[in-house]
């Protein structure tokens, strides 16, 4: 498990592939061989961080630009069944403590964040479809404009994802990134392969900077899920398995 932030207030982590664990440490009920294995993996992680599986909240991700405000009443949703997961959303946030917000990925970009003064935390799943819909930009604009969060207070982690060297696409996808108007430097054409290569992480950083978030507020883990043995990669393997990125704020942060 990668630990990005760990102090008396914030815990931000991401599980990694581990062949010694059930289903190689897969955390996704929607992409597994046996749901009981996934629940057992989740319970183990909960115990490791001193929480209960009923403190976790999971979304049903649809590569959308939708986000959802989690409250105490949502605790446990999606933890042991897909039936009550937060539907049709790719980002979660909460102002309430001791809730573990979760996101899944297997090449897509996971984003974790907290705010230094507003006591908000959140997770975002931004695959290329989410990125061209500007989910990160829209989400943080919402927090700034509707939740009164100052832009300078955000601290953001961009987690492991497929790197630009392995994110190979055709003109149809490349054109969607070009249409954003600010991602030109994130698109690379390989003449020999006649393919485009996209840097999804850097495109997201461009989106964050457009709304005033500075580089020093962003932590980037450049581990490539395609190249690394501890990475679940849907593009590489076409198999079941997902990482879980998660964040929790403790009551001591109030």
SEFIGU-868573 format. One record per residue (C-alpha): x, y, z; chain. Coordinates in steps of 0.001 Angstrom, whole numbers, plus 500000, padded with zeros to 6 digits. Example, Ala and Ser with C-alpha at 12.3 -4.5 7.8 and 13.67 -1.06 7.14 Angstrom:
% SEFIGU-868573
[[512300 495500 507800] "A"];
[[513670 498940 507140] "A"];
% end
This chain:
% SEFIGU-868573
[[500000 500000 500000] "A"];
[[501261 503443 499107] "A"];
[[500892 506020 501871] "A"];
[[500864 509568 500500] "A"];
[[499873 511464 503659] "A"];
[[499792 510190 507231] "A"];
[[499539 512454 510249] "A"];
[[497202 512957 513181] "A"];
[[494647 514553 510870] "A"];
[[494797 513099 507375] "A"];
[[495403 509614 506003] "A"];
[[495643 509336 502207] "A"];
[[496647 506013 500637] "A"];
[[496325 503727 497648] "A"];
[[496330 499954 497648] "A"];
[[498614 498221 495161] "A"];
[[498644 494834 493503] "A"];
[[500004 492109 495801] "A"];
[[500058 488495 494640] "A"];
[[500220 487250 498236] "A"];
[[496713 488596 498917] "A"];
[[493311 487387 497754] "A"];
[[492856 488168 494053] "A"];
[[496207 489986 494205] "A"];
[[494728 492594 496557] "A"];
[[491895 493549 494244] "A"];
[[489485 495969 495950] "A"];
[[486622 496222 493434] "A"];
[[483335 494374 493702] "A"];
[[482481 495363 490138] "A"];
[[485639 493710 488749] "A"];
[[486385 490527 490655] "A"];
[[486188 486745 490611] "A"];
[[484607 486341 494048] "A"];
[[482914 489145 495981] "A"];
[[483741 487485 499313] "A"];
[[487451 487924 498548] "A"];
[[487003 491629 497942] "A"];
[[485064 492152 501150] "A"];
[[487800 490323 503042] "A"];
[[490464 492544 501436] "A"];
[[488509 495656 502385] "A"];
[[488058 494482 505958] "A"];
[[491799 493899 506209] "A"];
[[492570 497430 505030] "A"];
[[489983 498827 507435] "A"];
[[491629 496991 510328] "A"];
[[495081 498233 509256] "A"];
[[493966 501868 509501] "A"];
[[491933 501416 512676] "A"];
[[488545 501730 511009] "A"];
[[485513 499586 510271] "A"];
[[484384 498603 506801] "A"];
[[481165 500423 507704] "A"];
[[483141 503701 507747] "A"];
[[483920 503349 504018] "A"];
[[481934 504904 501188] "A"];
[[482220 503642 497605] "A"];
[[480876 505039 494322] "A"];
[[479634 503334 491200] "A"];
[[481996 504971 488719] "A"];
[[480753 505668 485191] "A"];
[[483537 507854 483702] "A"];
[[481327 510885 484313] "A"];
[[481932 514398 485597] "A"];
[[479465 513846 488449] "A"];
[[480339 514396 492105] "A"];
[[478541 513748 495390] "A"];
[[478628 515255 498894] "A"];
[[478896 512451 501447] "A"];
[[477328 512731 504908] "A"];
[[477253 510538 507999] "A"];
[[474117 508841 506637] "A"];
[[476123 507499 503695] "A"];
[[478656 505562 505777] "A"];
[[478916 501965 504636] "A"];
[[477409 502532 501201] "A"];
[[478981 500191 498676] "A"];
[[481155 498574 501344] "A"];
[[479770 495035 501047] "A"];
[[477432 495262 498056] "A"];
[[477187 497210 494826] "A"];
[[473462 497702 495368] "A"];
[[473786 500683 497717] "A"];
[[476968 502305 496361] "A"];
[[476763 506007 495449] "A"];
[[475340 505754 491926] "A"];
[[476744 507314 488749] "A"];
[[479493 509405 490283] "A"];
[[483249 509673 489892] "A"];
[[484067 512018 492772] "A"];
[[483145 512153 496440] "A"];
[[483723 514777 499121] "A"];
[[482779 515292 502740] "A"];
[[483175 517787 505565] "A"];
[[482483 515129 508190] "A"];
[[485280 513283 510044] "A"];
[[486011 509557 510233] "A"];
[[484496 508736 506858] "A"];
[[486751 506862 504429] "A"];
[[486118 508044 500863] "A"];
[[487205 505602 498155] "A"];
[[487902 505506 494443] "A"];
[[488928 502696 492068] "A"];
[[491410 502701 489204] "A"];
[[493425 500448 486898] "A"];
[[495251 502979 484670] "A"];
[[492884 505909 485259] "A"];
[[494106 508772 487434] "A"];
[[493125 508725 491125] "A"];
[[493083 512110 492867] "A"];
[[492976 512572 496636] "A"];
[[492748 515932 498379] "A"];
[[492150 517782 501594] "A"];
[[491805 521434 502538] "A"];
[[493971 522989 505213] "A"];
[[491223 525119 506801] "A"];
[[487854 524078 505384] "A"];
[[487961 520487 506758] "A"];
[[486933 518991 503437] "A"];
[[488440 515859 501892] "A"];
[[487682 514091 498655] "A"];
[[488506 511573 495942] "A"];
[[488250 511800 492169] "A"];
[[488454 509136 489460] "A"];
[[489605 510726 486196] "A"];
[[490116 508363 483291] "A"];
[[490542 509963 479892] "A"];
[[486779 510318 479537] "A"];
[[486569 512098 482869] "A"];
[[489506 514302 481954] "A"];
[[488002 515501 478687] "A"];
[[484808 516272 480647] "A"];
[[487035 518263 483043] "A"];
[[485799 516511 486161] "A"];
[[488683 517766 488321] "A"];
[[488316 521366 487158] "A"];
[[484529 521378 487619] "A"];
[[484740 519683 490992] "A"];
[[487237 522105 492494] "A"];
[[485350 525051 491017] "A"];
[[482275 523766 492846] "A"];
[[484167 523569 496132] "A"];
[[485533 527071 495657] "A"];
[[482307 528722 494488] "A"];
[[479617 526737 496303] "A"];
[[481378 525431 499404] "A"];
[[483478 528566 500051] "A"];
[[486827 526786 500011] "A"];
[[489788 529056 499364] "A"];
[[491849 527919 496413] "A"];
[[495119 528262 498314] "A"];
[[494065 525757 500995] "A"];
[[493892 522653 498794] "A"];
[[496511 519947 499053] "A"];
[[496213 517412 496261] "A"];
[[497687 513990 495501] "A"];
[[497671 512679 491942] "A"];
[[498231 508954 492266] "A"];
[[499707 506194 490091] "A"];
[[498193 505845 486624] "A"];
[[499184 504807 483142] "A"];
[[502089 506947 481943] "A"];
[[502200 508829 478661] "A"];
[[504635 506290 477183] "A"];
[[501965 503584 477453] "A"];
[[498754 505563 476942] "A"];
[[498497 505024 473210] "A"];
[[495445 506390 471371] "A"];
[[494172 507163 467896] "A"];
[[493186 510491 466377] "A"];
[[489639 510328 467749] "A"];
[[490798 510493 471367] "A"];
[[493714 512841 470669] "A"];
[[491330 515305 469031] "A"];
[[489206 515417 472189] "A"];
[[492252 516405 474228] "A"];
[[493196 519048 471647] "A"];
[[489700 520504 471873] "A"];
[[490322 521312 475543] "A"];
[[492567 524120 474312] "A"];
[[495269 523756 476944] "A"];
[[496513 520165 476597] "A"];
[[498676 520532 473489] "A"];
[[501897 519821 475383] "A"];
[[500323 516669 476836] "A"];
[[499780 515106 473401] "A"];
[[502681 513442 471612] "A"];
[[502582 511920 468124] "A"];
[[504794 508941 467305] "A"];
[[505263 508951 463548] "A"];
[[506744 505465 463444] "A"];
[[503731 503930 465194] "A"];
[[501272 506437 463717] "A"];
[[499786 506766 467183] "A"];
[[499281 509531 469726] "A"];
[[500432 509292 473337] "A"];
[[498599 511237 476044] "A"];
[[499791 512427 479448] "A"];
[[496570 512267 481443] "A"];
[[498173 513270 484744] "A"];
[[499674 516433 483273] "A"];
[[496412 517345 481555] "A"];
[[494698 517222 484940] "A"];
[[497421 519404 486436] "A"];
[[496756 521936 483673] "A"];
[[493086 521926 484660] "A"];
[[493928 522551 488305] "A"];
[[496281 525382 487442] "A"];
[[493593 527042 485319] "A"];
[[491517 527602 488452] "A"];
[[494432 528919 490485] "A"];
[[495850 525835 492187] "A"];
[[499634 526131 492273] "A"];
[[502230 523477 491530] "A"];
[[503417 523387 495157] "A"];
[[499912 522325 496224] "A"];
[[500076 519181 494095] "A"];
[[501928 515955 494883] "A"];
[[502414 513561 491944] "A"];
[[503207 509852 492105] "A"];
[[504547 508960 488661] "A"];
[[504403 505179 489149] "A"];
[[503068 503749 485882] "A"];
[[500358 501168 486483] "A"];
[[501104 499613 483082] "A"];
[[504852 499239 483638] "A"];
[[505009 498500 487375] "A"];
[[504569 494957 488691] "A"];
[[502418 496295 491528] "A"];
[[500036 497987 489117] "A"];
[[496617 496835 488028] "A"];
[[496410 497752 484348] "A"];
[[493238 497212 482383] "A"];
[[494976 498268 479177] "A"];
[[497840 495803 479674] "A"];
[[496010 492786 481060] "A"];
[[492300 493170 480200] "A"];
[[491700 491349 483482] "A"];
[[489770 491972 486657] "A"];
[[491338 493975 489480] "A"];
[[491421 497535 490747] "A"];
[[493449 499717 493069] "A"];
[[491596 501584 495804] "A"];
[[492633 505152 496581] "A"];
[[491177 506422 499853] "A"];
[[491311 509306 502279] "A"];
[[490070 509920 505833] "A"];
[[490118 512942 508116] "A"];
[[490177 512290 511837] "A"];
[[488157 514164 514428] "A"];
[[491345 515747 515747] "A"];
[[491318 517916 512594] "A"];
[[488168 519767 513710] "A"];
% end
